Amino acid sequence: MPETPAALRSKPVVTAFLRYRGRVLLVRRSGRVGSYQGRWSAISGYLEDPDPLQQALREIREETGLDTEVLRLRARAEPLEVPAPELGICWMVHPFLFELDDPAGIATARWLN
């Protein structure tokens, strides 16, 4: 795993991209989250579970209400550093791509081509 820039504290997170018929889901971040309130993003959250995949699935359930049985894991990548010096953080992002069988029931979202 790469080293975090010295002045920034490392924060491990998961980011889950959901794809449906070639389109990628974006959700609006709540005003109650610690960073990037009101911005559009993939589904993400702090890594609290020892298994990043399980954390990603939990975040998807919490943020969309989707049952994880409608998802298929298509790809996962090695963690990557995303420095955010304005926050004094270097995000250590564990990225995942899931294919979604049915987007019914997802609110407050945008599907991008």
Sine and cosine of phi, psi and omega as CSV:
sin_phi,cos_phi,sin_psi,cos_psi,sin_omega,cos_omega
0.00,0.00,0.69,-0.73,-0.04,-1.00
-0.91,0.41,0.40,-0.92,0.04,-1.00
-0.99,0.14,0.60,-0.80,0.02,-1.00
-0.98,0.22,0.64,-0.77,0.10,-1.00
-0.78,0.62,0.71,-0.70,-0.18,-0.98
-0.80,0.60,-0.62,0.78,-0.08,-1.00
-0.98,0.19,-0.17,0.99,-0.08,-1.00
-0.94,-0.34,0.65,-0.76,0.08,-1.00
-1.00,0.06,0.62,-0.78,-0.05,-1.00
-0.99,0.13,0.72,-0.70,0.07,-1.00
-0.78,-0.63,0.93,-0.36,0.03,-1.00
-0.98,0.22,0.72,-0.69,0.01,-1.00
-0.67,-0.74,0.29,-0.96,0.16,-0.99
-0.92,-0.38,0.53,-0.85,0.11,-0.99
-0.73,-0.69,0.83,-0.56,-0.04,-1.00
-0.91,-0.42,0.85,-0.53,0.09,-1.00
-0.99,-0.14,0.78,-0.62,0.04,-1.00
-0.95,-0.32,0.79,-0.62,-0.03,-1.00
-0.89,-0.45,0.68,-0.73,0.05,-1.00
-0.66,-0.75,0.89,-0.46,0.00,-1.00
0.77,0.64,0.70,0.71,0.07,-1.00
0.99,0.12,-0.05,1.00,0.00,-1.00
-0.96,-0.27,0.52,-0.85,-0.05,-1.00
-0.93,-0.36,0.71,-0.70,-0.04,-1.00
-0.98,0.18,0.72,-0.70,0.19,-0.98
-0.86,-0.51,0.62,-0.79,0.04,-1.00
-0.84,-0.54,0.50,-0.87,0.02,-1.00
-0.99,0.10,0.78,-0.62,-0.01,-1.00
-0.95,0.32,0.64,-0.76,-0.03,-1.00
-0.92,0.39,0.37,-0.93,0.12,-0.99
-0.97,0.26,-0.13,0.99,-0.03,-1.00
-1.00,-0.09,-0.06,1.00,0.00,-1.00
-0.99,0.11,0.29,-0.96,-0.09,-1.00
-0.98,0.22,-0.30,0.95,-0.03,-1.00
-0.50,-0.86,0.45,-0.89,0.10,-1.00
0.84,0.54,0.61,0.79,0.00,-1.00
-0.84,0.55,0.67,-0.74,0.07,-1.00
0.98,0.22,-0.07,1.00,0.01,-1.00
-1.00,0.04,0.39,-0.92,0.05,-1.00
-1.00,0.06,0.64,-0.77,-0.02,-1.00
-0.39,-0.92,0.12,-0.99,0.21,-0.98
-0.96,0.27,0.08,-1.00,0.01,-1.00
-0.97,0.23,0.79,-0.62,-0.06,-1.00
-0.53,-0.85,0.27,-0.96,0.04,-1.00
-0.09,-1.00,0.27,-0.96,0.03,-1.00
-0.90,0.44,0.57,-0.82,0.04,-1.00
-0.99,0.16,0.97,-0.24,0.00,-1.00
-0.94,-0.33,-0.48,0.88,0.02,-1.00
-1.00,0.08,0.59,-0.81,0.04,-1.00
-0.89,0.45,-0.36,0.93,-0.01,-1.00
-0.97,-0.26,0.94,-0.35,-0.02,-1.00
-0.83,0.56,-0.58,0.81,0.02,-1.00
-0.89,0.45,-0.71,0.71,0.02,-1.00
-0.89,0.46,-0.61,0.79,0.05,-1.00
-0.91,0.42,-0.66,0.75,0.03,-1.00
-0.88,0.48,-0.69,0.72,0.01,-1.00
-0.90,0.43,-0.63,0.78,0.04,-1.00
-0.90,0.44,-0.68,0.73,0.01,-1.00
-0.89,0.46,-0.65,0.76,0.03,-1.00
-0.88,0.47,-0.72,0.69,0.03,-1.00
-0.86,0.50,-0.74,0.67,-0.06,-1.00
-0.91,0.42,-0.65,0.76,-0.12,-0.99
-1.00,0.03,-0.34,0.94,-0.03,-1.00
-0.86,-0.51,-0.37,0.93,-0.10,-0.99
0.98,0.17,0.04,1.00,-0.02,-1.00
-0.95,0.32,0.61,-0.79,0.17,-0.99
-0.97,0.22,0.73,-0.68,-0.07,-1.00
-0.91,0.41,-0.20,0.98,0.03,-1.00
-0.94,0.34,-0.26,0.97,0.03,-1.00
-1.00,-0.01,0.13,0.99,-0.03,-1.00
-0.93,-0.38,0.54,-0.84,0.14,-0.99
-0.80,-0.60,0.83,-0.56,0.05,-1.00
-0.93,0.37,0.84,-0.54,0.00,-1.00
-0.97,-0.25,-0.54,0.84,-0.02,-1.00
-0.33,-0.94,0.46,-0.89,0.18,-0.98
-0.61,-0.79,0.51,-0.86,-0.04,-1.00
-0.83,-0.56,0.25,-0.97,0.09,-1.00
-0.89,0.46,0.51,-0.86,0.04,-1.00
-0.84,0.54,0.58,-0.81,0.03,-1.00
-0.77,-0.63,0.54,-0.84,0.01,-1.00
-0.99,0.13,0.72,-0.69,0.11,-0.99
-0.77,-0.64,1.00,-0.08,-0.03,-1.00
-0.91,0.41,0.68,-0.74,0.10,-1.00
-0.77,-0.64,0.96,0.28,-0.08,-1.00
-0.87,0.50,-0.46,0.89,0.03,-1.00
-0.90,0.43,-0.36,0.93,0.03,-1.00
-0.96,-0.29,-0.10,1.00,-0.05,-1.00
0.95,0.30,0.42,0.91,-0.11,-0.99
-0.79,-0.61,0.50,-0.86,0.25,-0.97
-0.88,-0.48,0.95,-0.32,0.01,-1.00
-0.93,0.36,0.75,-0.66,0.12,-0.99
-0.97,-0.24,1.00,-0.09,-0.18,-0.98
-1.00,0.03,0.81,-0.59,0.12,-0.99
-0.98,-0.20,0.98,-0.18,-0.10,-1.00
-1.00,0.00,0.57,-0.82,0.02,-1.00
-0.68,-0.73,0.52,-0.85,0.13,-0.99
-0.83,-0.55,0.81,-0.58,0.04,-1.00
-0.87,-0.49,0.58,-0.81,0.15,-0.99
-0.99,-0.10,0.71,-0.71,-0.06,-1.00
-0.95,-0.31,0.76,-0.65,0.01,-1.00
-0.98,0.21,-0.59,0.81,-0.09,-1.00
-0.47,-0.88,0.89,-0.46,-0.04,-1.00
-1.00,0.09,0.08,1.00,-0.05,-1.00
-0.82,0.57,0.70,-0.72,0.07,-1.00
1.00,-0.09,-0.14,0.99,0.04,-1.00
-0.99,0.12,0.84,-0.54,0.02,-1.00
-0.94,-0.35,0.23,-0.97,0.05,-1.00
0.77,0.64,0.82,0.57,-0.04,-1.00
-0.61,-0.79,0.31,-0.95,0.10,-1.00
-0.77,-0.64,0.62,-0.78,0.06,-1.00
-0.95,-0.31,0.85,-0.53,-0.02,-1.00
-0.97,-0.25,0.63,-0.78,0.07,-1.00
-0.97,0.22,0.00,0.00,0.00,0.00
